[in-house]
């Protein structure tokens, strides 16, 4: 089988997985049933009931998106010939930057200690990725070769495609929690826009959905921003992966970042949640800066020279990384950590009462 055919099969399989996942999520997750995954009893109340800590589907879906992104990134890096040690360094370093940034940026921009922001995490990761990749090249250089021998741009392209994939799948978490919600269709000025979005509208059920308790949008027809973002970002990931597979890492890098960040800039005009003061939000400004930074980085940093394969990468060969039990265990640990970090709800509470079914004794 030729490299082109093998890569086409890989991308088609990835597209099939993405399509099935998004179709399932977009059709279900706006319902009240899909907000809470579990309620864990924490303290007993005087009336015999228990005060619980809620674990959300938002956390589970965010963890799933992180695992998907890391798995794709690891596959692409492996296919590019980047060794296990530098790949692990890249992934761990960026996770160490992005996961805390999701809360830190929310505190700085939104003055809220109980939220997470994907926009802030993405901006931090995009800015730091070329620098981290260059550092990886320096730390893991071989035979005295300098950092210029490390495929910085291809590695960043692989990470950018992985980020776009995680961003797309991760928007399902927003559907589940009801955050990042769109404007009420009735408020759109354009009659054509109202007609177009009416057929695609999303309606949130349940008083604990953010669109309901923060936006007062219970039962309202809203612009389906989360669903559109999921589709656009996942499509961007697939296209970027295809460009990388064709041997165009710079185009893949710029396309992945420009596609996700320009969509973020545009889509915020369709959103109705609090994005800060001003017509142009801080997150929109970050998105534009991220695009400019990426274009500059793609021109400044090297493609690796001898460290870059002479032929286009065979993406399926990158799947060999999953033959290692360590890889599987690492992904499981990542899922558990992100689930606990983002899935433990601080905005909701619940009460449980336990009793014995006497007829079954």
N, C-alpha and C positions, 0 to 999 in steps of 0.2 A: 504494500500500500504506500502511495506517495505521501510526502509530508503534508501537501495541500489537502489531500483527501482526509488524512488523519485529523488534521486541525479542524476541518469542516465538520467532521463527526463530533469532535469534542465540543465545538461551539453550538452545534445543533442540540446536543444533549443538555448543555447548560441552559440553552434557550427553552427547551422543553421543561426542565426542572423549574426554571424561573416562572414560566407561563402558568404552570399548574399551581405553584405556590401562590402567585399573585391572584389568580382566579379564585382560589379557595378563600384567601384572606379578604379580598375586596368584597366578596359576596356575603360575608358573615360577620366580620369583626366589628362593624358599627353597632351591632346589637348588644343589649345590656348583658346578655348571657356570657359574652366574651371579654369581660373586663377583669374579673377576679379568678385567679387560678386556685388559690387556697386561702384559708383563714386559720392561722395558728394560734391556739389559746395561749395567752400570756399571763394574765392575772385574774383571780377569782373575785367576783363582785359580791356585795352583801346579799343580793337576792338569789345567789346560787348560779348565776350566769357567769360567763367568762368574757373578758375583754380580749379581743384578738388582734393580731397583726396580719394585715392583708398582703398576700403575694399576688402580684398582678400578671396578667398576660402581657402587659407592656414589657415587663422585665424578661419574661420568657422569650418573647419575640425579639427583643433587643439582643439577648444572649444568642439566640439562633442566628440573627443577622451578623453578629460579630464572628461567630464560628464560620458562617458561610464566607465572610470576607477574608478571614485568616486562611481558611482552606484554599480559596481561590488564589490568594496571594502566594501562599507556600507552593502551590502547584506551578504557578507561572515563574516564580523565582527558580524553582528546581529545573523547569524546562529551559530556562536561560543559562543554566550551568552554575548558578550561584550556590555555593556550598551550604551545608546544613548549619554550620556555626554562624556565618554572616547573616543567613536568613533568619535564624532564631534571634540574633541580636537586633535586626531591623524590626521584626514584629514586636518583640518585647519592649524595645525602646519607644516605639511609636504608641503602643498601648499604654505604656507608663506615662506618656505625655497626654494622649487624647482622653483617656477615661477620666482622670481628675479634671481636665480642662472642661469637660461637659458640665461640671458643676461650678467650677471657678468662674468661667465666663458668664454663666447665668447669674451668679452673684454680682459680678461687676456690672453687667449690662442691665439686668432686669431687677436687681436688688432683691432677689428671692433665693433663700437658702434651701428651698425644698424642690427645686426644679433641676432638670438636666437640659442642656442644649446641644443638639447634634451639630448645629451651625458653628458653635464655638469650638467643639472638638475637631470638626473637619478643618476649620481654619488653622488651628494649632498644628494638626498633622500635616497639612499641605505645606505650611511654611517650614516645618522642621524636617520633612522627609528628605530633601536633597542633602541637607547638612548631615543628617544621620547616616544616609547612604555613603556620603563621602568619608565619614568617620569609620564606617564599617570597612570601606576599602583600605583605609590606613591601618586599622587594627588587624585585619585579616589578610594583609598583603603576603604574597608568596615570592620566594626567591629574590627578596630585595626589591621587588617591584613597588612602585609608589602607588598612591591612591588613585592616580590617573588610570591604572590598569583595571580598576574595578568598574563594572558596567553601571555607573550611577544612573544615567538616564533610563536604560532598560529596566533597572530595578525599580526606579520611581514610577515608571509606566506600569509595571506589574502591580505595584502597591496602589496606584491611582485607579486602575481597573477594579482591583479588589475593593477599594473604598466605595466606588460607584455602585458595585454590586451590593455591598452591605448597606449602603444608603437606600438603595431601592427596596430591598427586602425589609429593612428596618422601618420603613414608613408604614408597614402593616401594624407596628406597635402603636403608632400615632392613631391609627383607625381604632384600635382596641381601647385606648385610653380616652380618645376624643379630643386630643390636643392637636395643635397646628391646624385647626379647623378653618374651613373656607368661609367666605362671605355669604350672607343670605342672598339667594338668587333674586328675590324680590327687590333687593336694593341696587342691583346692577343697572347702570344707566342705559346700556344698549339693549334694545329689544331683541336683536339677533343673539346677543350673549345670553339673555334670559331664556330664550327659546332653546338654544343649544344645550345649556347646562341643565335645563329642567329635565331632560331625558336621562341625564347622568347623575342627578342630584343624590346626595347622601343625607340621611336623616339619623340622628343619634337618639337612642333610647337609654333611659336610666338616669337618675338624678346624680349619680357619681361620675358621669362622663364630663370631662372638662368643658366641652362645648355647651353643656347644659348648665352646670353650676357656675361657670365663669362667664359664659357668653349669653346665657339665657336663650339658647337655640334649640331647646327640646322640641323635637318633632318638626322643626323647620327644614325646608329644603335648602341645602348648602352646596356651594361649589365643591366638588370632590377633589380638593387639593391633594390630600394624602394619596389617593389612588393614582392621580395623574403623576405625582412625584415618584411613586413606586415604579410606574411604567417607564417614565422618561429616564430615571436614573439606572434602572436595570437595562434598558435598551442601550444607554451610553456605555455601560460596562461591557456588554456583548460586542458593541462596535469597537471599543478600545482594545478588547482582547483580540479581535480579528486583525486590527492594525498591528498589534504587537506580533501576532503569529505570522503576519506577512513580511516582517522584517522592518517595520517602520516605528521604532520605539519613541522617537520624538513626537511624531504625529499622534501616537497612542496616548502619550502623557498629556499633551496639550488638549486633545479631544476629551479625555476623561475629566480633567479638571474644569475646562471651559464648559463642557456639557452640563456637569452637575452644578457648578457655581452660577452660570448665567441663568439656568433654570431656577435656582434658588432666588436670584435677584428678581426675576420676572414673577415667579409664583407668589412672592410675598405681597404683591399688589392684589392678589386674589384671596388673601387670608384675612381673617377677622379677629384673630387672637392678638393679645398685647405683644407688640414687637418693639416697644420703646417709643421715644418721642421722635417727631419729625416725619416728613413724608418718605424719606429714605432712612431705613432703620440701620442700626449698627451692623446687623448681620448682612444686610445687603452691601454695605461698604466693605465688610470683610470679604465677601464673595468676589467683588471686583478686584480687590488687592490680591487675593489668592490667584486669580487668573493672570494678572500682570506678573506676579512673582514666579509663577510656573513657566510662563513664556521666557522670562529672563533666565531661569534656572536651566531650561532645556537648551538654551543657546550657550550658556557658560560652562556647564558641566559636561564631562566627556561621556562617550558611549561605551567606553571600556577598552577600545583597541583590541589587544590580544585577549582580553577577558570576555569579549563578546563572541558568541558562536558565529562562524563564517556563514552558516546556513540559517534559514528561519528556524526557530525553535519548534520541536515536536511537542505539542502541549500534552499529549497523552503520556509522554515519558515522565512528565512532572508528577503524575499520579503515583509513581513509585515511592514517593515520600510517605504515602499512607500505609506502606508495608511495614513501617516501623511502629511497634506498640507505643513508643514514646510519643509519636505524633498524635495518635488517637487519645492517649491519656492527657496530653497537653490540651487538646481541644475540649475534652470533657471538663477539665479543670477550669478552662476559660469560661465555658458555658455556666458552670456553677457559680463562679465568682461574679460574673456580670449579672446573673439572675438575682443573686443576693443583693448586689450593689444597687441595681436599678429597679428591681422588682419588689423590694420591701417598701410598701406604700407609706408615705408620711402625710399624705393629704386625705386619706380616708381611714375609717375605723369600722369595726364590726363587733357584734356580740353573738356568742354561741351559748346554747344550753344543751346539756346532755342528760339523757334519761334511759332507763332500761325498758325494753319491750317485754312487759310482764307475760304476755301470752306465749312467748317463746322460751320461757325458762323451763 
